[in-house]
Amino acid sequence: MFHFSGFNMMFPEGRSFHATYKCYSVSMLPGNERTDVEKGGKIIMPPSALDTLTRLNVEYPMLFKLSNNKKTRSSHAGVLEFVADEGKCYLPYWMMHNLLLEEGNILSIESVSLPVATFSKFQPHSTDFLDITNPKAVLENALRNFACLTKGDVIAIKYNKKIYELCVLETRPGNAVSIIECDMNVEFEAPVGYKEHEPQPSGSGQQGAQGTGGNDASAPGAALEEVVETFKGSGVRLDGKKKKESQLETPVLKKVLPRGVPDYEFKFGHIRFDRNIKPISDRGNDEAAGSEAGMDADSFHGTGFSMKKTRK
């Protein structure tokens, strides 16, 4: 057993590394701000730990089990650098939150060997994660800064200036796995608070709602009638005939479906065009009746003039 600044460093049988340090968040690290440490799952340890690990010939990559004995919480992490002050180690803030640690608390670190990951399952803690176009690619890029995963941990990844928290629901082949140079399958569980949109029933229920409520906008799938004023004022025909009664101040009604409401009567392979056009047979009858009614009507009123002057 050796003493480094009042902290014990033991070498039990099996040549494994075990030490205790005072832990601090990365924001307490002396020098310039290290934002790269906060993005991943690796810690910063003192130089004496590197010297001890070298003499022990531990297995690479170096992976460690972090334990908070007072709260009986544990996790796993890799190491980024050995530049911390003696007797201290620095952790990402999300890792301290998982271990229920505060600044200056005692943390137990032990070297371990973990199996290579083959499968992992994550659950986002916010529905905002669904706004990401390709979540698997974003997660794969973020996990490059991690060395291992532990079942039950809540990791934090940063994307597009926003931090997303994901809970590790499952890892295979063990509860703690190494993700360095591995081929791992990833799955996502529905985010916390996510509710699937239940489709509205179609058929008799929809017809009953439209029959009782008329053009009620609150009824799902109900069509709204909007009055469209195409032209204001009166019009005159070029042939001098009188306008039909059907064309006098007839408002144009346009059926508008509420935005976001699907067409529950849609059939695959069938396209429907809604047009208010009379059949050709009906239009021909109306035009014939209109021409007969305007035979007696005077097309023009007044006198006419000739552009050629008559010779006397």
TORRO-378075 format. One record per residue: residue number from 1; residue in one letter; x, y, z of N, C-alpha, C in turn. Coordinates in steps of 0.05 Angstrom, whole numbers, padded with zeros to 5 digits, always signed. Layout:
   pos   code      nxx      nyy      nzz     caxx     cayy     cazz      cxx      cyy      czz
   NUM      a        X        Y        Z        X        Y        Z        X        Y        Z
...
***
This chain:
   pos   code      nxx      nyy      nzz     caxx     cayy     cazz      cxx      cyy      czz
     1      m   +00017   -00024   +00000   +00000   +00000   +00000   +00018   +00025   +00000
     2      f   +00011   +00044   -00017   +00026   +00069   -00019   +00008   +00092   -00013
     3      h   +00020   +00114   -00004   +00006   +00139   +00002   +00013   +00161   -00017
     4      f   -00007   +00174   -00029   -00003   +00197   -00046   -00021   +00219   -00037
     5      s   -00009   +00239   -00023   -00024   +00262   -00013   -00047   +00254   +00004
     6      g   -00043   +00233   +00021   -00064   +00225   +00040   -00084   +00206   +00028
     7      f   -00081   +00197   +00003   -00100   +00179   -00009   -00086   +00152   -00013
     8      n   -00101   +00131   -00008   -00090   +00104   -00009   -00092   +00094   -00037
     9      m   -00071   +00080   -00045   -00070   +00067   -00071   -00061   +00038   -00067
    10      m   -00079   +00019   -00071   -00074   -00009   -00064   -00070   -00026   -00089
    11      f   -00055   -00048   -00086   -00050   -00067   -00108   -00057   -00095   -00098
    12      p   -00082   -00102   -00099   -00089   -00129   -00090   -00081   -00150   -00110
    13      e   -00087   -00174   -00104   -00080   -00196   -00121   -00095   -00194   -00148
    14      g   -00082   -00203   -00169   -00095   -00200   -00195   -00084   -00175   -00209
    15      r   -00067   -00159   -00196   -00054   -00136   -00207   -00074   -00117   -00219
    16      s   -00094   -00109   -00204   -00114   -00090   -00212   -00109   -00063   -00198
    17      f   -00118   -00042   -00210   -00113   -00015   -00200   -00137   -00007   -00183
    18      h   -00132   +00004   -00160   -00154   +00013   -00143   -00144   +00038   -00127
    19      a   -00159   +00060   -00129   -00151   +00085   -00116   -00176   +00101   -00109
    20      t   -00172   +00120   -00090   -00193   +00138   -00083   -00183   +00167   -00087
    21      y   -00201   +00183   -00097   -00194   +00211   -00103   -00217   +00229   -00095
    22      k   -00211   +00255   -00092   -00231   +00275   -00090   -00240   +00283   -00119
    23      c   -00266   +00281   -00124   -00275   +00286   -00151   -00286   +00314   -00154
    24      y   -00282   +00326   -00177   -00292   +00352   -00183   -00303   +00352   -00212
    25      s   -00320   +00371   -00218   -00330   +00373   -00246   -00309   +00386   -00263
    26      v   -00312   +00383   -00290   -00293   +00393   -00309   -00290   +00424   -00307
    27      s   -00311   +00437   -00299   -00309   +00466   -00297   -00289   +00476   -00276
    28      m   -00282   +00458   -00257   -00262   +00465   -00236   -00234   +00458   -00245
    29      l   -00230   +00449   -00269   -00203   +00442   -00278   -00187   +00467   -00283
    30      p   -00163   +00469   -00272   -00146   +00493   -00276   -00139   +00496   -00305
    31      g   -00134   +00521   -00313   -00126   +00527   -00340   -00150   +00535   -00357
    32      n   -00146   +00532   -00383   -00167   +00540   -00402   -00191   +00521   -00400
    33      e   -00214   +00531   -00409   -00239   +00515   -00408   -00237   +00491   -00426
    34      r   -00244   +00468   -00416   -00242   +00443   -00432   -00271   +00433   -00438
    35      t   -00282   +00443   -00460   -00309   +00435   -00468   -00309   +00407   -00479
    36      d   -00286   +00397   -00489   -00285   +00370   -00501   -00289   +00349   -00480
    37      v   -00282   +00353   -00455   -00285   +00333   -00434   -00314   +00330   -00427
    38      e   -00329   +00353   -00428   -00357   +00352   -00420   -00374   +00337   -00441
    39      k   -00365   +00335   -00466   -00380   +00322   -00487   -00380   +00292   -00486
    40      g   -00360   +00280   -00473   -00356   +00251   -00474   -00360   +00238   -00447
    41      g   -00350   +00213   -00446   -00353   +00197   -00422   -00326   +00188   -00411
    42      k   -00306   +00207   -00411   -00279   +00200   -00401   -00272   +00220   -00379
    43      i   -00254   +00211   -00362   -00246   +00227   -00338   -00217   +00235   -00341
    44      i   -00208   +00253   -00324   -00180   +00263   -00322   -00169   +00254   -00295
    45      m   -00147   +00240   -00295   -00135   +00230   -00271   -00107   +00242   -00267
    46      p   -00095   +00239   -00243   -00068   +00250   -00238   -00046   +00234   -00251
    47      p   -00022   +00245   -00254   +00000   +00231   -00267   +00009   +00206   -00251
    48      s   +00006   +00206   -00225   +00014   +00183   -00209   -00002   +00158   -00217
    49      a   -00027   +00162   -00225   -00044   +00139   -00233   -00032   +00126   -00258
    50      l   -00022   +00143   -00277   -00010   +00132   -00301   +00015   +00116   -00294
    51      d   +00031   +00126   -00276   +00056   +00111   -00269   +00049   +00084   -00256
    52      t   +00028   +00084   -00240   +00020   +00059   -00227   +00009   +00039   -00248
    53      l   -00008   +00049   -00265   -00020   +00032   -00285   +00001   +00020   -00304
    54      t   +00022   +00036   -00310   +00043   +00026   -00328   +00058   +00003   -00315
    55      r   +00064   +00005   -00289   +00078   -00016   -00275   +00061   -00041   -00271
    56      l   +00035   -00038   -00270   +00017   -00061   -00267   +00011   -00075   -00293
    57      n   +00018   -00063   -00316   +00012   -00075   -00342   -00017   -00083   -00344
    58      v   -00034   -00063   -00339   -00063   -00068   -00341   -00071   -00071   -00371
    59      e   -00094   -00083   -00374   -00104   -00088   -00401   -00113   -00062   -00415
    60      y   -00107   -00060   -00440   -00116   -00036   -00455   -00140   -00044   -00472
    61      p   -00158   -00025   -00478   -00158   +00003   -00468   -00164   +00004   -00438
    62      m   -00154   +00025   -00425   -00158   +00028   -00396   -00187   +00036   -00391
    63      l   -00201   +00019   -00377   -00229   +00024   -00369   -00231   +00022   -00338
    64      f   -00248   +00038   -00327   -00249   +00040   -00298   -00278   +00039   -00288
    65      k   -00281   +00028   -00264   -00307   +00028   -00251   -00306   +00050   -00230
    66      l   -00325   +00069   -00231   -00327   +00091   -00213   -00349   +00085   -00193
    67      s   -00343   +00087   -00167   -00362   +00079   -00146   -00365   +00101   -00126
    68      n   -00389   +00108   -00118   -00395   +00125   -00096   -00405   +00108   -00073
    69      n   -00388   +00100   -00056   -00395   +00081   -00035   -00416   +00091   -00016
    70      k   -00417   +00117   -00012   -00437   +00128   +00007   -00465   +00125   -00004
    71      k   -00468   +00129   -00030   -00495   +00127   -00043   -00499   +00100   -00057
    72      t   -00479   +00083   -00056   -00481   +00057   -00070   -00489   +00060   -00099
    73      r   -00475   +00078   -00112   -00479   +00083   -00141   -00452   +00078   -00155
    74      s   -00454   +00066   -00179   -00430   +00060   -00194   -00435   +00065   -00224
    75      s   -00413   +00069   -00238   -00414   +00073   -00267   -00387   +00065   -00278
    76      h   -00383   +00068   -00304   -00358   +00061   -00317   -00350   +00084   -00336
    77      a   -00324   +00086   -00339   -00313   +00108   -00356   -00285   +00101   -00366
    78      g   -00276   +00115   -00386   -00249   +00113   -00395   -00233   +00137   -00385
    79      v   -00208   +00139   -00392   -00191   +00161   -00383   -00183   +00177   -00408
    80      l   -00183   +00203   -00405   -00175   +00221   -00427   -00147   +00230   -00425
    81      e   -00139   +00240   -00401   -00112   +00250   -00396   -00105   +00245   -00368
    82      f   -00078   +00247   -00362   -00068   +00244   -00335   -00054   +00271   -00328
    83      v   -00070   +00292   -00325   -00059   +00319   -00320   -00072   +00331   -00295
    84      a   -00087   +00317   -00280   -00101   +00328   -00256   -00081   +00331   -00233
    85      d   -00088   +00348   -00215   -00071   +00351   -00191   -00072   +00325   -00175
    86      e   -00051   +00320   -00160   -00050   +00295   -00144   -00072   +00294   -00123
    87      g   -00085   +00271   -00122   -00107   +00268   -00103   -00134   +00277   -00114
    88      k   -00134   +00286   -00139   -00159   +00296   -00151   -00164   +00283   -00177
    89      c   -00190   +00281   -00185   -00198   +00272   -00212   -00221   +00289   -00220
    90      y   -00224   +00292   -00246   -00245   +00310   -00258   -00263   +00294   -00276
    91      l   -00290   +00297   -00272   -00310   +00282   -00286   -00329   +00301   -00301
    92      p   -00341   +00292   -00322   -00363   +00308   -00335   -00386   +00311   -00315
    93      y   -00400   +00333   -00318   -00421   +00339   -00298   -00443   +00318   -00299
    94      w   -00451   +00308   -00323   -00472   +00289   -00324   -00464   +00263   -00310
    95      m   -00438   +00256   -00309   -00429   +00232   -00295   -00431   +00236   -00265
    96      m   -00424   +00260   -00256   -00426   +00265   -00227   -00456   +00265   -00219
    97      h   -00474   +00274   -00237   -00502   +00273   -00230   -00512   +00244   -00228
    98      n   -00502   +00226   -00245   -00510   +00198   -00243   -00500   +00185   -00218
    99      l   -00476   +00192   -00209   -00465   +00180   -00185   -00473   +00195   -00159
   100      l   -00490   +00215   -00162   -00499   +00231   -00138   -00475   +00243   -00123
   101      l   -00456   +00253   -00138   -00432   +00265   -00126   -00434   +00295   -00126
   102      e   -00421   +00307   -00106   -00418   +00336   -00105   -00388   +00343   -00105
   103      e   -00383   +00369   -00109   -00355   +00377   -00111   -00339   +00369   -00086
   104      g   -00317   +00355   -00089   -00300   +00347   -00067   -00307   +00321   -00054
   105      n   -00327   +00307   -00063   -00334   +00281   -00051   -00313   +00260   -00059
   106      i   -00312   +00239   -00043   -00293   +00218   -00047   -00304   +00198   -00068
   107      l   -00287   +00191   -00087   -00295   +00173   -00109   -00275   +00150   -00110
   108      s   -00285   +00126   -00112   -00269   +00102   -00114   -00266   +00094   -00143
   109      i   -00241   +00090   -00152   -00236   +00083   -00180   -00221   +00056   -00181
   110      e   -00231   +00038   -00197   -00219   +00011   -00199   -00218   +00003   -00229
   111      s   -00195   -00008   -00237   -00191   -00017   -00265   -00207   -00042   -00269
   112      v   -00221   -00044   -00293   -00237   -00067   -00299   -00232   -00074   -00329
   113      s   -00241   -00098   -00336   -00241   -00107   -00363   -00270   -00113   -00372
   114      l   -00280   -00100   -00393   -00307   -00102   -00401   -00310   -00116   -00428
   115      p   -00331   -00130   -00433   -00335   -00143   -00459   -00342   -00122   -00480
   116      v   -00337   -00129   -00505   -00343   -00111   -00527   -00373   -00111   -00533
   117      a   -00384   -00087   -00537   -00413   -00085   -00540   -00422   -00095   -00567
   118      t   -00446   -00108   -00567   -00459   -00117   -00591   -00486   -00104   -00595
   119      f   -00499   -00095   -00574   -00526   -00083   -00575   -00530   -00064   -00553
   120      s   -00544   -00042   -00558   -00552   -00023   -00538   -00578   -00010   -00545
   121      k   -00593   -00002   -00525   -00619   +00010   -00528   -00621   +00036   -00512
   122      f   -00630   +00057   -00524   -00631   +00083   -00511   -00660   +00094   -00511
   123      q   -00665   +00111   -00491   -00691   +00124   -00489   -00686   +00154   -00484
   124      p   -00693   +00171   -00503   -00690   +00200   -00498   -00708   +00210   -00476
   125      h   -00699   +00230   -00462   -00714   +00241   -00440   -00732   +00265   -00449
   126      s   -00731   +00271   -00474   -00747   +00293   -00484   -00757   +00286   -00513
   127      t   -00781   +00296   -00519   -00791   +00291   -00546   -00777   +00309   -00567
   128      d   -00761   +00328   -00558   -00746   +00345   -00577   -00726   +00328   -00593
   129      f   -00718   +00304   -00582   -00700   +00287   -00597   -00712   +00278   -00623
   130      l   -00738   +00278   -00626   -00751   +00269   -00650   -00747   +00289   -00673
   131      d   -00740   +00314   -00666   -00736   +00334   -00687   -00710   +00330   -00702
   132      i   -00692   +00312   -00692   -00667   +00307   -00706   -00673   +00290   -00731
   133      t   -00662   +00297   -00753   -00667   +00283   -00778   -00657   +00255   -00778
   134      n   -00632   +00251   -00770   -00619   +00225   -00769   -00608   +00220   -00741
   135      p   -00624   +00210   -00722   -00615   +00208   -00694   -00593   +00187   -00691
   136      k   -00593   +00166   -00707   -00572   +00145   -00705   -00545   +00156   -00712
   137      a   -00544   +00172   -00733   -00518   +00184   -00741   -00508   +00204   -00720
   138      v   -00527   +00219   -00708   -00519   +00238   -00688   -00508   +00223   -00663
   139      l   -00521   +00202   -00655   -00513   +00186   -00632   -00486   +00172   -00638
   140      e   -00483   +00162   -00662   -00457   +00149   -00669   -00434   +00168   -00668
   141      n   -00438   +00193   -00677   -00417   +00213   -00676   -00411   +00221   -00647
   142      a   -00432   +00222   -00630   -00428   +00230   -00602   -00414   +00208   -00586
   143      l   -00419   +00183   -00592   -00408   +00160   -00577   -00378   +00156   -00583
   144      r   -00367   +00171   -00602   -00338   +00169   -00607   -00322   +00180   -00584
   145      n   -00335   +00197   -00568   -00321   +00208   -00544   -00326   +00192   -00519
   146      f   -00339   +00169   -00522   -00344   +00151   -00500   -00327   +00126   -00502
   147      a   -00320   +00114   -00480   -00305   +00089   -00479   -00322   +00065   -00472
   148      c   -00343   +00069   -00456   -00359   +00047   -00447   -00387   +00058   -00440
   149      l   -00406   +00039   -00438   -00433   +00045   -00430   -00442   +00027   -00407
   150      t   -00458   +00039   -00389   -00468   +00024   -00366   -00499   +00025   -00366
   151      k   -00511   +00002   -00362   -00540   +00001   -00361   -00551   +00017   -00338
   152      g   -00571   +00034   -00344   -00583   +00051   -00323   -00571   +00079   -00323
   153      d   -00549   +00084   -00336   -00537   +00111   -00336   -00554   +00129   -00355
   154      v   -00552   +00155   -00349   -00564   +00176   -00366   -00541   +00192   -00378
   155      i   -00536   +00188   -00404   -00514   +00202   -00417   -00525   +00228   -00430
   156      a   -00507   +00246   -00434   -00514   +00272   -00446   -00498   +00276   -00471
   157      i   -00512   +00282   -00493   -00498   +00288   -00519   -00506   +00316   -00528
   158      k   -00488   +00330   -00541   -00494   +00357   -00551   -00495   +00357   -00581
   159      y   -00517   +00369   -00591   -00521   +00370   -00620   -00535   +00396   -00627
   160      n   -00524   +00411   -00645   -00536   +00436   -00654   -00541   +00455   -00631
   161      k   -00521   +00458   -00614   -00522   +00477   -00591   -00544   +00470   -00571
   162      k   -00551   +00444   -00570   -00571   +00435   -00551   -00563   +00409   -00539
   163      i   -00568   +00404   -00513   -00560   +00380   -00499   -00584   +00362   -00497
   164      y   -00580   +00337   -00505   -00601   +00316   -00504   -00592   +00295   -00484
   165      e   -00610   +00287   -00466   -00604   +00266   -00447   -00617   +00240   -00456
   166      l   -00602   +00218   -00455   -00612   +00192   -00463   -00606   +00172   -00441
   167      c   -00625   +00155   -00434   -00622   +00135   -00414   -00614   +00109   -00428
   168      v   -00593   +00095   -00417   -00584   +00070   -00428   -00602   +00048   -00416
   169      l   -00621   +00038   -00432   -00640   +00018   -00422   -00628   -00010   -00422
   170      e   -00612   -00016   -00441   -00602   -00044   -00444   -00575   -00044   -00458
   171      t   -00558   -00061   -00449   -00532   -00066   -00462   -00526   -00096   -00463
   172      r   -00514   -00104   -00485   -00507   -00132   -00488   -00477   -00133   -00497
   173      p   -00463   -00154   -00487   -00472   -00178   -00473   -00472   -00175   -00442
   174      g   -00468   -00151   -00431   -00468   -00148   -00402   -00480   -00122   -00395
   175      n   -00481   -00117   -00368   -00493   -00091   -00359   -00473   -00068   -00363
   176      a   -00448   -00074   -00368   -00428   -00053   -00375   -00411   -00064   -00398
   177      v   -00408   -00048   -00419   -00395   -00057   -00443   -00376   -00036   -00453
   178      s   -00356   -00045   -00468   -00337   -00027   -00481   -00346   -00022   -00509
   179      i   -00345   +00004   -00518   -00354   +00011   -00545   -00331   +00022   -00562
   180      i   -00307   +00014   -00555   -00284   +00022   -00571   -00279   +00002   -00593
   181      e   -00280   +00011   -00618   -00275   -00006   -00641   -00294   -00031   -00641
   182      c   -00319   -00025   -00641   -00339   -00047   -00640   -00361   -00042   -00662
   183      d   -00375   -00063   -00668   -00398   -00062   -00686   -00423   -00066   -00669
   184      m   -00436   -00045   -00662   -00458   -00046   -00643   -00484   -00038   -00656
   185      n   -00505   -00054   -00652   -00532   -00047   -00661   -00546   -00029   -00641
   186      v   -00559   -00008   -00651   -00571   +00012   -00634   -00601   +00013   -00639
   187      e   -00617   +00014   -00618   -00646   +00017   -00620   -00654   +00040   -00601
   188      f   -00678   +00052   -00608   -00688   +00074   -00592   -00716   +00067   -00582
   189      e   -00720   +00073   -00556   -00747   +00071   -00544   -00761   +00098   -00548
   190      a   -00788   +00097   -00546   -00803   +00122   -00549   -00795   +00142   -00527
   191      p   -00791   +00167   -00533   -00783   +00187   -00513   -00802   +00189   -00490
   192      v   -00792   +00198   -00468   -00808   +00202   -00444   -00829   +00224   -00450
   193      g   -00855   +00218   -00445   -00876   +00237   -00450   -00887   +00236   -00478
   194      y   -00877   +00218   -00494   -00887   +00216   -00522   -00914   +00202   -00523
   195      k   -00933   +00213   -00537   -00960   +00201   -00540   -00966   +00198   -00570
   196      e   -00973   +00174   -00578   -00980   +00169   -00605   -01008   +00181   -00612
   197      h   -01010   +00192   -00636   -01036   +00203   -00644   -01054   +00181   -00654
   198      e   -01077   +00179   -00640   -01096   +00158   -00647   -01113   +00168   -00670
   199      p   -01116   +00152   -00692   -01132   +00160   -00715   -01162   +00161   -00708
   200      q   -01175   +00181   -00719   -01204   +00184   -00714   -01220   +00163   -00729
   201      p   -01240   +00151   -00717   -01256   +00131   -00730   -01271   +00142   -00754
   202      s   -01271   +00128   -00776   -01285   +00136   -00800   -01310   +00120   -00804
   203      g   -01327   +00128   -00823   -01351   +00113   -00828   -01375   +00126   -00815
   204      s   -01391   +00108   -00801   -01416   +00117   -00789   -01412   +00139   -00768
   205      g   -01390   +00136   -00752   -01385   +00155   -00731   -01380   +00183   -00743
   206      q   -01365   +00183   -00765   -01358   +00209   -00778   -01383   +00221   -00791
   207      q   -01400   +00204   -00804   -01424   +00215   -00817   -01443   +00225   -00796
   208      g   -01445   +00212   -00773   -01463   +00221   -00752   -01455   +00248   -00742
   209      a   -01428   +00252   -00739   -01419   +00278   -00730   -01425   +00300   -00749
   210      q   -01422   +00294   -00775   -01428   +00314   -00795   -01458   +00320   -00797
   211      g   -01475   +00299   -00793   -01504   +00302   -00796   -01515   +00319   -00774
   212      t   -01505   +00315   -00750   -01516   +00330   -00727   -01504   +00358   -00724
   213      g   -01478   +00359   -00730   -01465   +00385   -00726   -01463   +00402   -00750
   214      g   -01471   +00393   -00773   -01470   +00409   -00798   -01441   +00414   -00805
   215      n   -01435   +00439   -00808   -01408   +00447   -00815   -01392   +00455   -00790
   216      d   -01393   +00438   -00770   -01380   +00444   -00745   -01350   +00439   -00748
   217      a   -01334   +00459   -00743   -01305   +00456   -00747   -01292   +00438   -00726
   218      s   -01306   +00434   -00703   -01294   +00417   -00683   -01297   +00388   -00689
   219      a   -01315   +00380   -00707   -01318   +00352   -00714   -01294   +00343   -00731
   220      p   -01282   +00321   -00724   -01258   +00312   -00739   -01265   +00305   -00767
   221      g   -01250   +00315   -00786   -01254   +00309   -00814   -01277   +00324   -00827
   222      a   -01290   +00343   -00812   -01312   +00358   -00824   -01302   +00379   -00843
   223      a   -01316   +00382   -00865   -01308   +00402   -00886   -01320   +00429   -00879
   224      l   -01304   +00449   -00882   -01313   +00476   -00877   -01320   +00489   -00904
   225      e   -01342   +00504   -00905   -01351   +00518   -00929   -01341   +00547   -00927
   226      e   -01325   +00555   -00945   -01315   +00582   -00946   -01325   +00597   -00970
   227      v   -01337   +00621   -00966   -01348   +00637   -00988   -01326   +00652   -01001
   228      v   -01321   +00647   -01026   -01300   +00660   -01041   -01313   +00681   -01060
   229      e   -01306   +00706   -01057   -01316   +00728   -01074   -01296   +00732   -01097
   230      t   -01303   +00721   -01120   -01284   +00723   -01143   -01283   +00751   -01154
   231      f   -01306   +00762   -01160   -01308   +00789   -01172   -01330   +00805   -01158
   232      k   -01326   +00830   -01155   -01346   +00848   -01143   -01357   +00866   -01165
   233      g   -01383   +00870   -01164   -01396   +00887   -01184   -01413   +00871   -01203
   234      s   -01421   +00883   -01225   -01438   +00870   -01245   -01423   +00867   -01271
   235      g   -01431   +00847   -01287   -01419   +00841   -01312   -01439   +00843   -01335
   236      v   -01429   +00847   -01359   -01446   +00849   -01383   -01435   +00830   -01404
   237      r   -01452   +00815   -01417   -01444   +00797   -01437   -01437   +00812   -01463
   238      l   -01419   +00801   -01479   -01411   +00815   -01503   -01432   +00813   -01525
   239      d   -01449   +00792   -01524   -01469   +00789   -01545   -01494   +00805   -01539
   240      g   -01495   +00819   -01516   -01518   +00835   -01510   -01541   +00820   -01496
   241      k   -01538   +00794   -01493   -01560   +00779   -01480   -01559   +00784   -01451
   242      k   -01583   +00779   -01439   -01585   +00783   -01410   -01572   +00759   -01396
   243      k   -01562   +00765   -01372   -01550   +00743   -01356   -01571   +00724   -01346
   244      k   -01563   +00700   -01343   -01581   +00680   -01332   -01586   +00685   -01302
   245      e   -01609   +00676   -01293   -01615   +00680   -01265   -01596   +00664   -01247
   246      s   -01586   +00642   -01257   -01567   +00626   -01241   -01540   +00640   -01238
   247      q   -01535   +00660   -01255   -01509   +00674   -01254   -01511   +00701   -01239
   248      l   -01534   +00708   -01229   -01538   +00733   -01215   -01531   +00730   -01186
   249      e   -01509   +00743   -01178   -01501   +00744   -01150   -01501   +00717   -01137
   250      t   -01489   +00698   -01150   -01487   +00670   -01139   -01460   +00667   -01125
   251      p   -01459   +00665   -01099   -01433   +00662   -01085   -01420   +00635   -01092
   252      v   -01394   +00636   -01093   -01379   +00612   -01099   -01371   +00600   -01072
   253      l   -01380   +00575   -01068   -01373   +00560   -01044   -01350   +00541   -01049
   254      k   -01331   +00543   -01031   -01308   +00525   -01034   -01305   +00509   -01008
   255      k   -01303   +00482   -01012   -01300   +00464   -00989   -01271   +00463   -00981
   256      v   -01266   +00469   -00956   -01239   +00470   -00946   -01237   +00451   -00923
   257      l   -01219   +00431   -00924   -01215   +00413   -00902   -01197   +00426   -00881
   258      p   -01202   +00422   -00855   -01185   +00433   -00835   -01156   +00423   -00838
   259      r   -01138   +00441   -00834   -01109   +00434   -00838   -01100   +00413   -00818
   260      g   -01087   +00393   -00829   -01076   +00372   -00812   -01095   +00348   -00808
   261      v   -01120   +00349   -00819   -01139   +00327   -00817   -01137   +00311   -00842
   262      p   -01130   +00285   -00840   -01128   +00269   -00865   -01155   +00261   -00876
   263      d   -01155   +00251   -00900   -01179   +00242   -00913   -01182   +00212   -00907
   264      y   -01200   +00206   -00888   -01203   +00178   -00879   -01217   +00161   -00900
   265      e   -01229   +00173   -00921   -01242   +00158   -00942   -01224   +00153   -00965
   266      f   -01198   +00158   -00962   -01179   +00154   -00984   -01175   +00124   -00989
   267      k   -01175   +00117   -01015   -01170   +00090   -01023   -01144   +00090   -01040
   268      f   -01128   +00070   -01034   -01102   +00068   -01047   -01106   +00063   -01077
   269      g   -01092   +00079   -01093   -01094   +00078   -01122   -01117   +00093   -01134
   270      h   -01131   +00109   -01118   -01154   +00124   -01127   -01149   +00154   -01122
   271      i   -01151   +00170   -01142   -01148   +00199   -01140   -01174   +00212   -01145
   272      r   -01183   +00230   -01127   -01208   +00244   -01130   -01203   +00274   -01133
   273      f   -01216   +00285   -01153   -01215   +00314   -01158   -01242   +00326   -01151
   274      d   -01243   +00345   -01133   -01268   +00359   -01126   -01271   +00383   -01143
   275      r   -01291   +00382   -01162   -01296   +00404   -01180   -01326   +00409   -01182
   276      n   -01334   +00433   -01181   -01362   +00441   -01184   -01368   +00448   -01213
   277      i   -01368   +00428   -01231   -01373   +00432   -01260   -01397   +00415   -01268
   278      k   -01415   +00427   -01283   -01438   +00413   -01292   -01430   +00394   -01316
   279      p   -01444   +00372   -01319   -01439   +00355   -01342   -01444   +00369   -01368
   280      i   -01432   +00359   -01390   -01434   +00372   -01416   -01463   +00372   -01426
   281      s   -01478   +00351   -01421   -01505   +00349   -01429   -01522   +00371   -01417
   282      d   -01518   +00376   -01391   -01534   +00397   -01377   -01526   +00425   -01387
   283      r   -01500   +00429   -01392   -01492   +00455   -01402   -01503   +00460   -01430
   284      g   -01505   +00441   -01447   -01516   +00445   -01474   -01545   +00453   -01473
   285      n   -01560   +00441   -01455   -01589   +00448   -01453   -01592   +00476   -01443
   286      d   -01575   +00484   -01424   -01577   +00512   -01413   -01570   +00532   -01434
   287      e   -01550   +00527   -01451   -01542   +00546   -01471   -01563   +00548   -01493
   288      a   -01576   +00526   -01500   -01598   +00527   -01520   -01621   +00543   -01510
   289      a   -01629   +00539   -01485   -01651   +00554   -01473   -01645   +00583   -01472
   290      g   -01620   +00590   -01466   -01612   +00618   -01464   -01612   +00632   -01491
   291      s   -01604   +00618   -01512   -01604   +00630   -01539   -01633   +00635   -01549
   292      e   -01651   +00617   -01543   -01679   +00621   -01551   -01691   +00645   -01536
   293      a   -01685   +00647   -01511   -01696   +00669   -01495   -01686   +00696   -01504
   294      g   -01662   +00697   -01516   -01650   +00723   -01524   -01654   +00730   -01553
   295      m   -01671   +00715   -01568   -01675   +00721   -01596   -01689   +00747   -01599
   296      d   -01708   +00753   -01582   -01724   +00778   -01585   -01710   +00802   -01573
   297      a   -01688   +00797   -01559   -01675   +00819   -01546   -01658   +00835   -01566
   298      d   -01659   +00862   -01564   -01644   +00879   -01581   -01615   +00879   -01573
   299      s   -01598   +00871   -01593   -01569   +00869   -01586   -01557   +00896   -01582
   300      f   -01564   +00916   -01599   -01552   +00943   -01597   -01574   +00964   -01599
   301      h   -01570   +00986   -01586   -01589   +01009   -01587   -01574   +01033   -01597
   302      g   -01589   +01051   -01611   -01577   +01076   -01620   -01573   +01075   -01651
   303      t   -01560   +01095   -01661   -01556   +01098   -01690   -01528   +01091   -01697
   304      g   -01524   +01084   -01723   -01498   +01076   -01732   -01487   +01097   -01752
   305      f   -01461   +01097   -01756   -01447   +01115   -01774   -01429   +01099   -01791
   306      s   -01426   +01109   -01816   -01408   +01096   -01835   -01382   +01113   -01837
   307      m   -01360   +01099   -01839   -01335   +01113   -01840   -01330   +01125   -01868
   308      k   -01344   +01115   -01889   -01341   +01127   -01915   -01363   +01148   -01920
   309      k   -01354   +01171   -01930   -01373   +01192   -01935   -01387   +01187   -01963
   310      t   -01412   +01191   -01963   -01427   +01187   -01988   -01423   +01210   -02007
   311      r   -01421   +01204   -02033   -01417   +01225   -02053   -01443   +01237   -02061
   312      k   -01444   +01262   -02065   -01469   +01276   -02073   -01468   +01282   -02102
***
